[in-house]
Amino acid sequence: MSSSPTPLIRGLLSGSLWVFLAEALAVPTGLITAGFLSRKLGTSDYGLLTLCGTIVAWVEWSVASVLARASIKFISETTDWKPVGAALVRWHLILGIVAAMMVWFAAVPLEIMLDEPGLTGLMRLMAFEIPIFSVAQAHRNILAGKGEFSGRAASVAGRWLVRLGLILLLVGIGLSTFGAAMAIIGATLVELLICRWYISPSFIGPVVPMQKLWAFAVPLFFAGLSLRVFEKLDLLALKALGGTSEQAGWYGASQNLAMLPSLISLSFGPVFLSMLGRELSQGNVEGARDLARDTIRAAILTIPLPAIIAGSAPEITRLIFGPAFAPAATTLSLLIFGSSAMMLMTVTSCILTAVGRADLVLKLILPMVPLAALGHYLTVPALGPTGAAIVTTVGASLAVLAQLVVVQLYWRILPPSATFTRAIVAAALAGTFTALVPAPGALLFLKLPAASLIALMALVLFGEFSARELTAARSLLSVGRIPFRS
């Protein structure tokens, strides 16, 4: 990082912090929800809900990715966001309705192909969430582009809290998987309403030229679509290539637990892209380059996180899901590293997007899907869930390595190799500690912070942080004085 807490770094950290705190609610609420549902529904119904949710979530995020990064980039560069914002909301609504209709008609063929009775009704119910989710994402992108990170954080927090409450209520009174689906729909509607309390873009505003935005959005859409397919392909391949509903439930549970790096990506990705866009539009190329370099370094320094989770995987799965989900520990210990690689890929993709090279993002991501499909075909029949997790993790790692090479060649921003080495050593120390020190039950909540402290102290002792950086870090504890906008 830079030698002092510059406004750019403080802006990125403060904006990301509040969004992360909101997104991080997915961890406690998600863990409570997963533990409640896995016990209330059992492995088969939980597997069905996970499979259906995976398919619908893939569609939702594919639709959201059509204009997501292009929206943030263009909103951050304009002085009058309302005409563009109205157009974005309309397009998200149209795309969401079309996607919902596709899911509705695809439900029956998918039930037959996956040999999963009950999938049709549940999927058709969850399809009603897709247009609501799409429009809510349009509002969140506008908030991010404008730098209104408080509104984005509030909407996310509201969604997670309402989702937990509704699931506990509706499933608790006996509505089973359909109650969980209705809870998810209701929570997304609450998110949209909170967004519109902060901003109210018109649905019927004037027509504005969208050619430039679409020219930028199309390659990013196909890149985002490829990533969504890649992220969900392992579970679908596992089921299609002979996996049981129980294995799907185990694998879905491990996917849910491996989501922490994804939460970090959701937090800083929009903030990072918005700030890069504003700096470049103002001609501050060096400031944008420094911000990009610092962010890559920060992402690399999170490598101990997946090592800590992997070392504690058996205890985590046993505590949250119960003994019936013990096999999820193996896939969790693999998928968490793939999820961490995807987080770093968010950084590199945002950099290439901000500098106008959306075409490179597409070219680097597009091959991931066919290569992963081939890998799953070759490994899943023999290795089952473990094979699927290996393919996903290796594929994500190779893809992010390729993007780091391109960013280095294009913009000459790569942190020192010593940073990567120190992060690996710190990860090895913390991971070894979690693997060797048992922590049954609630003691896990003491072991995980202790392992994190070991990793942090190792980085400090190895000289990764300068004295000014440590002073800057302490100053950031006063979050109340940090503005939401950069």
N, C-alpha and C positions, 0 to 999 in steps of 0.2 A: 504494500500500500504506500501511499504518499507519506512523506515525512511529517505531515501535519494534518489535522482534521479539516480539510478543505470544505467549502460549502457544497460541492458536488458530492463528496463522499458522505458528508452528514445528511444531505438530502436523500441520497440513495438508501442509507441505513435507516433513517427515520421513517421514510415512506414504506420501505420494505418491512420494517419492524411492526408497524401497526397492521399492515395487511397480513403479515405472518402470524401475529397473535390471533387474528380472526381465523385465518386458515388453520392454525394449530388447534383450534377447537375441534377440528375433525379428529384429532388423536383421542382426547378423552371421550368425546361423544361417540366417535366411531368404535372405540374399544368397548364402551358400555353397550352400544347397539349390537356389535358383533357377538359379545358374550351373551347378551339377552336373547338374540335371535337364534344363535347356534344351539342354545339350550332349550328354547321354547319351540323351535321348529324341528330340530333334529338334523342329522347330516343330509338326508335326501332333500327335504324341503329347503334347507339352507343352501344346498347346492343348486337347486332349481332357481331360487331367488338370486343367487350370485350369478348364475349363467344368464338369466334374463336381464339383470342389472348391467352385466358386462356388455351385452349386445346393445342395449338402449344407450348406455353411457358412451359407447364407441360411436354410435350415430350422433348423439348430442354433441360430443366434442369435435366430431368431424364437421358438423354444420357450423359450430362456433368458430372453428379454425379457418373457415372460408375467408372471413374478413378481419379476424382478430388482430393480428400484428399490423396489417395494413391500416386498420382503423386507428390504432394507437399512434402509429407513425404520422398519419395525416392529421389527426386531431391535434397532436402535439405541435405541428408545424403551422397551423392556421390560427388566425386571430378571431375568426367568426365561426364557431363550431356548430351552430344550430342548423344551418341548411344541410351540412354533411351528416350531422347527428340524426336528423329526421330521415334522410335517405338510408342510413345504416340500420335504423330501427325497422323501416319498412322491408328492407331486404332480408333481415334476420327473421322477420315474421313469415315472409313468403317461403324462405328456405326451410324454416321449422315446420310449417304446415305440410310441405311436400315430403319432408323426411318422415313425418309422423304417418302419412298415408303409405309410404313405402314399407315402414315397419308393420303397419296394420296388415297389409296384404302378404308380407313375407313371413308372418307368424306361423301359418299352417305348414308351408314347406320346411321351415326350420324345425318345427316340432317333429316332422317325419324324418328329416335328415339326421337329427340328433337323437332320435328315439327317446324323447323326453315328454311323456304325457303331462298335460297341464300347462305347457309352455305358451300355447296360443292365447288363452284367456289372460294370463298374467302379462304377457308382452303387449297385448292390445290395450290393456289398462294403462301400462306405463308409457305407451306412445303418446298419451295426452299431455305428458310432461314436456315433450320435445319442443313444441313451439313456445311454451312459457320459458323454458330454459334458454332457448335461442334469443328471445327478446331481452331476457335478463342479462345475458352475456353482452348484448349490444350496449346496454346501459353501463355495464361494468367497464367495457372498453372505452367508452366516452369519458367516464370518470377518471380512468387511468390516463388517458391522453391529455385531459385538462389538468392533471396533477391533483385531483380531488381524491386523495387516497383515503381520507377519513370516511367518505361515503362508500367507497368500495369495501373497506374493512367492515363497516356497519352492516352492509347487506350480506356479506359472507357470514359474519357472526350470527346474524338473525337466522339465516338458513340452517346452520348446523344445530343451533339450540332448539329451533322449532321442530326440526327433523327428529331429533332425539325424543322430544316430548311426545310428538304424535305417534312415533313408533311404539314407545312404551304404552301409550294409551290404547291405540287401535289393535295392536297385536295382543296386548294384555287382556283385552275384552273378548279375544277369540277370533279375530278376523284373519289371522294367519298371514300367509304371503300377500294376500290382497290388501290387508290392512297396512302392511309395510309399504306396498306400492302407493296407496293413497296418502300415506304420511310423506313420502318423498315428493309427490306432486304438490301437496299443501305447503311444504317447506320451500319449494322453488317459487311458488306464487308469492309467499311472504318476502323472499329475496327481491323479486321484481318490484313489489310495492315499496320496499325500503329504498331501492334505487331511485324510484320515481319521486320519492320525497325529497331527494337531493337535486335531481335534475329531471325535467319533464320534456324531452324532445317530442316534437309533434309526429304523429303517425301519418299526417296528410299534408306535410309541408311542401314547398315548391320543389320542382324537379331540378336537380343540380347535375352538372356533368360528372360522371363517375368513371370516365375512360381511364384516367391516370391511376385511380385507385384500383380498378379492376385489373389493369395491366400488372400492378404490383401484387394484387391479392391472389391471382390465379396460381402462380408458382408456389406461393406460400400455402395456398389451400391444399394443393396436391402433396406438398411436403408434410403439412399437418395431418392430412388424411393417411399418408403412408405411416406416420408415427402412430396414429391411433390404431391402425391395423396391426402394426408391429407389436404394440403394447398389449393388445387383446388376443393376438393370434395364438399365443401359447395355450391359453385356456380352451379356446375353440378347437385347436389341433388335438389337445389332450382328449377332449370328449369325442371328436370325430374319428380319432384313431384307436378307439377301443377303451378309453377311460371310463370308469364308473361314475355314478353320481356322487358317491362318497369321495372319490379322488378329486372330482371337480370342487366339492365343498372344501376339502383340505387345501387345494391349490388356491381357491378364491380367498380362503382365510389368510394364506401367506401373502397373497397380493395386497390384501387390505393392510396387513402389518408392514409391508414394504413401502408404504405410501409417504413416509415422512420426507424423504428427499423431494418427492413430487410436490409436497406442500410448500417447501422452500422455493421451488421453481415457480409455483403459482404466485408466491408472494413477491419475489423480487423481479421476475421476468417482465411484467408490464411496467413496473416502476423503472427498471433499467432501460427498457426500450424507449419509454417516454422521455427520460432524461437525455439519452443519447440523441434522440431526434431533435430535441430543443437545442442542445449544444451545437450540433452540426448545422442546423438551420440558421443559427446565429454566427456561424463561421468559426466557432471555437473548436477546431479540429484537434489541437493538442490536448485540450481539456477532456474531450471525448475519448481520445486514445488512452489517456492516463486512467480515466474511469473504467474503460474496458479492461486494461491490464490489471488494475486492482481487483476487479470483479472475478476475473479468471483465477487469480491467485487465491482469493477468498474461497472460491468453489473447490479448488484443489486442497485447501486446508481442512475441508470437511471430510476427507477420506477416512479419518478415524471413526466417524459415525457409523458407517455400515459394518466396520469391523467389530464394533462394540455390540451392535444388534445381532450380528451373525454368531458371535461367541455366546450370547445369551438366548439364542433362538429356542432351544428346548424349554427353558424356563418361561419365556414369554408366551409361547403357544399354550403351554400347560396352564399357566395362570389365567389367561384371557379366555381361551376356548374350552378348556377341560381336557381330560385324558383322551377323549375320542378323537381329538384333532392333533395328537402327537406327531403324526407323519408330516404335518405342515412345517415342522421345524427345519427339515432338510431343504425344502424349496425356499423357505424364508431366508436361510443363510446364503443362498445363491442370488435370489431376486433382489435383495437389498443392495447388492453391488451393482446390478443392472440399473436399478432406480437411481443410484448415485451418479452413474455415468450419464443417464438421461438429464439429470440436473445440470451437469456441466455442458451438455449439448444445448440446453436452453440459453446459456450464456453465449456460446459461439454463434448460435443461430440468430440471436438478437443483434450481435455485432454485425454480421453479414447483412441482416435486414436493414439496419440503420444506415449503412453505407451504400445502400441501393443495390446489393447483390443477392436479391431473392432467388435469382436463377441458380446461384451456387448452392444455396440452401437445398433447393429441390434436387439438384444433381447428386448431392452427397447423401441425402436421405432416401431417395427413391429406391436404390438397390437393396435396402434393408429388408423389405418385405419378401421379395422372391428368394433371397438368400436364407431368411429365417424359415420360410415355408419348406424349403429343401432340407434345412437342418432338422426341423420338427419331423418331417417325413422319415428321415433316416434314424433319428434317435428316440422319438417317443415310443414306437412299438417295442423297443428293447428296454429302455430305461424308464418309461412312464413319466410321472410328474418331474422327476429329477432331470430327465433329458430335456423336457420343455424349458425348465428353468435355466439349464446350462446354455441352451441355444439363445434364449432371450438376453442373458447376461453377457455372453461373448459378443453377440451381435451389437448390443448397445455400446460396449467398450470399443469395438473396432470402429464404429461409426463416429464416436466422439473423438477418437484419435485422428481420424481423417479430417474432421472439422478443425481441430487444433492446428494441424499442419497447414491447412488452407488459410486460416486466420493469420498464422505466423508469416506465411508467404505474402499475403495480401496487405496486412497492416503492421507487420513486425511487432506484434505484442504477444509475448510469451514470457511467463515468469521464470526466474532462474531455476535450473534443474535441481539446485539444492533445496528449493521449496518442496518439490515433489518427493525428494528423498526423505526429508524430515517428516513429511506427512505420512509416508509409508512406514517409517520406523515408529512414529507415534501410534499409528494404527495397529502395528504388530504388538506393541507393548500393551495397549488398551484391550485389544482383542484377546491376547493371551490371558490377561487378568480375568476377563469375563468368562473365558472358557474353563479356567482352572479353579476359580473361586465359586463354590456353590452358593446359591441364594434362593432357597425355596420360599414360595409364597410372597408375602409382602416385602421380604428382604430384598427382592429384586429392585424395588424403588430406591434402595440405598446403593445397591451395586452399580446401577447404570450411571448415576451422577458421579460416583467415585471413579469409574472407568473414564468418564469424560474429563474429570479433573486430571487424571493421569496423562491423558493425551495432551491436554492443554499445557500442563507443566512441562511435559517433554518438549513441546514446541518452543516454550519460553527458554528452557535450559539449553536447547540446541542453538539458540540465538536467532530464531526465525523473526522475532519482533524487535524493532528498535525501541529505544527509550521513549522517543516521541510517539510511536505507535501505541505503546502501553499507556502513555498519558492520554492520548486521544480516546482510547478504549474506555478509560475510566470516566472521561468527560461525557461519553455517550450514555452513561448510566442515568444522567439527568434528562430522561426522555421527555419530561414534561415541558422542557424549554425548547424542544426541537419542533419546528413547524411541520405540518403535514406536507405542505408544498415545498418544492425545492427552489 
